[in-house]
Amino acid sequence: MAELVAVQSEASILGSMLIEPEVVLTVTSKLSSSTFTIEAHIIVMQVFEALILEHHTTDFPSILQVLELTNQLQKIGGHEFLRSLIDSVDSLTAIDTHIELVKDCSRRRASIAGLQAAIVNLESFENDPGAVWSQVYQTGLEVSDFGQHGSTHIETGHPERGLYATRIQILKARETAKVLYTGWEELDSLIPTGFARKDLSIIAARPGMGKSAFRFNLTRRFCDRGFGVAFISTEQSKEAETDRQDSILTGIAVHEIARSSTWAVGDPRLELVKKANRFIDENWNYDILFDRQLNMSGVRDWLTLVTRRREKQILLIDLFDRLTDVGVAENKASVVTRKLDELSVLSQIFDIHICLVVQINRQVERRANRRPQLSDLKDSGGYEERGRLVLLLYRDAYYNEDSTDNTLEVCISKQNQGPAGPNVIVPFQFNPETLEAIPRHGGFFGSRETTTE
């Protein structure tokens, strides 16, 4: 009975993947083709895996084309079989339940097969019972969740899986890795691993605080250091974004650039803007997408496109919560968590760091101390759990119009390997006219009183 239910769940999962491309990331992060039972199901899942590995789109026409080119369409039952998979979908919201049913059944099959092999060995007097027990243990480990989807088992004393061998592999990998440091020593010294590939980071602040300006200053640092950067804007127009970009690069006030149509012929500022954009075209590995109707599936498709042309090390999304399937009205917290999981899978697939720019809740305005905290993040549970690095921004001049202090505080509110907390802050000198941000000498660590000008 359990096997029959699992087969039905397999069909529903594959049908959901054919209907809704966004489901593909959820499924492939939890299941593999070896998890499936029916040969036809295995073949279809292998096609999905192959397309993902090659960074191709995984929509229905693509699946159909691969099946036809590899002469497997008729083997699985033709178009009728694919239609039957789609017809088997009861509800897209039931995908997680179907995934768990298939995983449980797969584990049972693997356990039975492993135990049967161990029993055969026990019946042979030539085999060491201790070795047989080790095989039973290893089989149990491999079919558990610990043996699935890239988990690592370290076994002290083992020549290949031992702690020494594992540590040597890690150290050698670090020797050749190109760490995503910003080049701002004041910030890099407090973030030992940099903006690590295959990780997620969060930059958060209230509207108008300077988070988008800080994001472009980061972009500039990465691009100048030779990193490949992909940027998605779900809020700003290309006019507003490039005005900011030109202001930071040329030192011309952003409000002046916005009024460039009033400049006289031959105005030297125009030549500066042209020079800055020529420099970007000739020297930066930088791709930009402006789309206010983008969803997670679109993010994946665009990332697939740009990484085929040039390698990327980091993707920045500003604003993440404006993606059409993230900024929903109902159950937003659970939606955000699920979409962050999908982004985590994308970071693994494309071997990149993903940095998300997000909003801070209005509740911070009600406090005497308006510096943001992790709990001020909108739908903060998901961000706190999934974000390996969280930077919270604050400017006193934002709240006090008479203030002459243009310090932009960058608080390392969370990170997995390094100092973090409300007093771990790097102060930047922020120019509200040109939007340029430059670290000040010194920094905060343990107290806000240690800053130097």
N, C-alpha and C positions, 0 to 999 in steps of 0.2 A: 504493500500500500504506500509506504514511504517513497519507494522508488518511482511509483506512478505519479505521485504528487510532485516529486522533484523534476520529472520529465516535463510535466505541465508548467512548472515554474520556469524551467529552461526556455521553453517556447515563448512564454510571456515576456521573459527578460529580453530575448533576441528581438521579439516583435516591438518592444518598447524602444530598443536601440534603433530599429529601422524607422520608427515613427518620429522619435524625438532625439536629435543628435546630442543634446545636452546630457541625456542619460548615459551616453557612451562612457564619459569620464567616470561617472559614479560606478558603473559596472566594472570597467577594466581596472579600477583601483582596488577592487575587492575579489574579482574572479578572473580565472584564466581559462583558456580552451581545455586544459587538462581537467578542469573541474566538472566539465559536462559529461553526459552519459551517452546520448544518441550521436552516432557518427555524423549525421547531417548537421546537428547542432554544433558539434566540434568544428566542422568545416567552416560554418558561417562565422563562428567566434574567431577562428584563425584568420579569416579575412579582415575582420575588424582590427585584430592585433597587428597584422601586417601593415595596414593602412596607417595606423597610429605610429608604428615604428618608423615609417617613411615620412611622417608628418603630412599625410594626405587627408583630405576631408573624408568623413565616414558617413555621408548621406546615402540614401537608398540607391540612387543611380551609380554611385561609386562602388558599392557592394555588388550590385548586379553586374557591372562591367568586369570586375575582377573575377567573379564566378564564371562568367562567359569566357574570358581570356584564358583561364586556367582549366577550362573544360570540366568544371565541377558543378555547373548549374543543373545539368540533367542528372548527375549523380545524386544530388540531394532531393530531386523531385521537381525541378523546374520552377517556373513562376508560381505555380499553384502552391508549392511548399512555402515560398516566401510570403504569399498572401495568407496562408494558414497561420504563419507566425504572427502576422499583424492582427489577424482575427482573434488570436488567443489572448490578446491583451485585455484584461478586465478593467484595469485602472493604472495610469502612470504613477499614481501616488502609492501603489502597493509594491513598488519596485524593491524597496528595502526588505520587505517580508519575503519576496521571492528569492532574493539574494541569499538570505540566511537559510532558507530551506535547501537551496542547492549546495551551499557550503556544508551544511550538516550531513547531507547525504554523501557528498564527496569524501568527507572525513570518515564516515562509516565504511565506505567501500575500501579506502586505503588502509584502515585499521584491520579490517578482515583479511585483506590480502597480505599484510605484514605479519599478522599472527599466524596465518596458514603457512607462510614461508618459515617462520620460527619453529612451528611444530614439526615440519619436515626435518629441520636441522636437529631438533631434539631427538628424533627417532634414529639419527645416525650416530653410532658410537664414536665415529672419528672426530666429531666436532666437540669443541670445548663448551660446556654448558654456560660458562661465564661469557664467552663470546656471543653465544646465542642470546643471552639476556641483554647484552649490549646492543644487539641488532633489534631486539624488541623495543628497547628504550629509544633507540634512534628512530625507529619507525613511528613510534608514538609522537616523538618531537616533530618529525617532518609533516605529519598529518594534522598537527595542532595549528592554531593560529600563529604560534611562534615560528613555524616553518614556512609561512606563506608570505609572498609579496615582499621579498627583499630583507626579511628579518635575518639577524646574524646571531649565531650561537657560538660563544667562546668557551672552549673546553681546556682548562689549564692542563699543561703537560702534553697536549696533542701537538704533533709537529706542524700541522697545517692550520688547525683551529685554535691553537693555544694563544694565550694573551700576548706572548712575545711576538709571535708571527703576525698577529693582528695589528699590534702596535707599530711594527716595522712597516707594514703596508700603509698605515695611516701617515707615518712620518715621510715616507717616500712620495706619497701622493701630494703632500704639502709642499715638497721641494719643487715640484713642477707646476703646481697650481698657480693661477693668476688671480690673486685675491683682490676683491673689489674694494679697495680703499679709496677714499675721496681725495687724498692729498692734503687735507686739512689735518695737520698733526694733532691739533687740539682735540678734534673729534676722533680721529683714527686711534689715538693712544688709549681711548676709553672703550673702543669697540674692537677687541682683539681679532675677531674673525672677519671683520669687515661686513659688507653686505653679501653674505655667503650665498653661493649658488645653491639652488634647490631649497631655499628658505623663503619665508614671507616676512616682510616688515611693514610697519604702519607709521605714517606721518599724520598727526591729527592736531586740529586747532579749530577755534571758532572762525566763522566767515570773516574775511578782512584782516585776519591776524598776520597773514604773510606766508601761508603754507604752500600756495602755488608758486610764489616767488622763490621760496626756499627749495622747492622741488626742482625748479629750473636751474637754480644755482648748483644743486647736486648734479643735474644732468650735464651742465657745462663742465664740472670737474671730471665726471666719468668720461665724457667724450674727449676732453683734452688729454686724458691719460690713455687713450686708445681703446677704451671699452666700447662694445656695441650696445647701443641703447634703443629700445623701442618705447614709445610713449603714446598712450591713449588718452584723449580728452573727451570726457562725456558731458562737460559743462561749458567750457570756454569755446568761443568761435576761433577760427584760424586767424582772424584779424586781431582779436584781443591777445591771443597767445603770442603771435609774432611781434606785436607791439612791445610786449613785456620782454621777449627775447632780445629784441634790438636795443631796448633801453639798458638792459643788464650788460650787453656786449659793448655798447658804444659810450655809455655814461650820459646819454641824452635823457632828460626826464621823460617818463612814459607819457605824461599828458601832452608834451610837445610832439612826440612821435604820433600820437593819436590825431593831431591836427596838422599832419604833414602836408595835407592838401593846400594849406595856406602858405607853405614855404615858397619863397621866390625861386625863379629859375637860377640854377647855379649855387643854391644854398649848400655850404660845405657839410651840413648835417646829413643831406641826402647821400652824399658820397660815402660818409661814414657808415650809413645803414647798408648801402650796397656792398661795401667792403666786408662788413661783418657777415652778410649772407653768403658772399662768395667764399669766405673763409670756411663757413660751415659746410657748404657743398663740397669743397675740395678736401677737407680734412676730417670731418666727423663721420662715423658710422652711426647714423641717426635716422630713424623712421618715425613718422608721426601719423596718427589717425584721429580725425575729428569726427565724432559720431554720437549724436544725442539719443539715438534709438538702438544702441548696441546692447546685445545680451552676451552671456557667457559663451555660447556657441560661436558668436561672431568674433569674440576675443581669440578663441582657439584657431579659427580659420585664418584670421589676419596674422596671428603669430606664426602659423604654418607658412604663410606666404613670405613674410619678411625674413624668416630664418633660412629659407631655401636660398635666398640671394646672398645674405651675409650673416655670419655668426653674431648672435647677441648674447650679452652677459646679464642684462637686466631689463625688465619691463616695468614701467611706471604707469599707474592708472589714476587719473585725477578727474572726477571723483569716483571711487569704487561704488559707493552706494547710489550712484545715479544710473548704473547699468539697469536696463529695463526689468530684468528678472531678479534684481536684488532689491530695488526700491519699491517693494510691494507694500500694500496697506496691512494685510493680515499675516500673522505669524512671522513677522519680519526677523525676529531674533533667530528662529530656526532656519529660515531661508538664508540669512547671512552666514550662519555656521556651515550649512551645506555648500554654499558657493565658495567659501574659503577652503573647504576640503577639496573642491574641484580645482581651485587655483593651485593648491598644494600639489595635486597630481600633475597639473600643467608644468609647474616648476621642475618636477622630476623628469617629465618627458622631454622638455626642451633644455634641461640643464641650465636654468637661469635663476636669477633672483627676481622676485616679484615684490614691488613696493607699491603700497596702496595709500592714497591720500584720502582721508575721511574727515567727517565733521565731528565736532564735540557737541554734546547736549547743551541745551539752553540753561539747564539747572546750575551750571557754573556761574551764571550771571547773578544768582541769588546769594552767593557767598561773599563774605568780606574779602577773603583771599581767593581771587578768581583764577589763580594758576590751576590748570587742568590736572585731573588725576585719571588713572586708568578707568575708574568707575564712571567717568564722565563720557567715555566713548559711547556713541550710539550703538545699542545692541552689543554692549561691551563684552559679554561672556565669550562670544565667538572670537573677537579680536584678541582678547587676553590669552585665550587658550592656543590659538593658531599662530599668532604673530610671534616670531622668534626675537624680533627687535621692535620696540615701540618708542617713537620719538614724539613728545608732546611739546608744542610751541606756545610761547607766551611773550607778549609785548606790553609793557606797562603803558606806553603811549597810546595804545589802542583804546584804553579806558580813560586815560587822562589827557585831554586835548592840550593842556598847558604844559605837559611834560616835554622836556628837551632830551630825555633819555631815549635814544633809539635802539636800545639793546633788544635783540631777539634772543630769548632764552630757549635753547634746545635741550629739553630734559630727556635723558635716557631713562625712561620710566620702566622699561623691561628689556632684558636681554638674557640669553641662556648662558653665555660665557663671558662674564665681565661685570663691572660695577653697574648697579641700577638702583633707581629710587628717586624720590622727590628732590633730593639734594645733589644728584649727579647731573650737573648742568654745564653745558658749553655755551658761553655767551658770544653772540655774534653782533657786530656792528651792522645795523640794518639801515639802508638809505631808502626812505619811503618815496623819494623822487625817482631814483633809477632802479630800485628794487634789488640792488646788489647787497649780498650778505657776506661779510668777512669775519672770521673768528678773531676775537680779541686775544691778546697774550694772556696766558694763565687760564683759569677756569674754576668752576665750583666743584668741590668734591667734599661732601660732608657738611658744608656750610655755605650760605650765600654771601658770607662776608669776605671770602678769600679772593674775590675778583680784583684784577689790576687793569688799569686803562692802557 
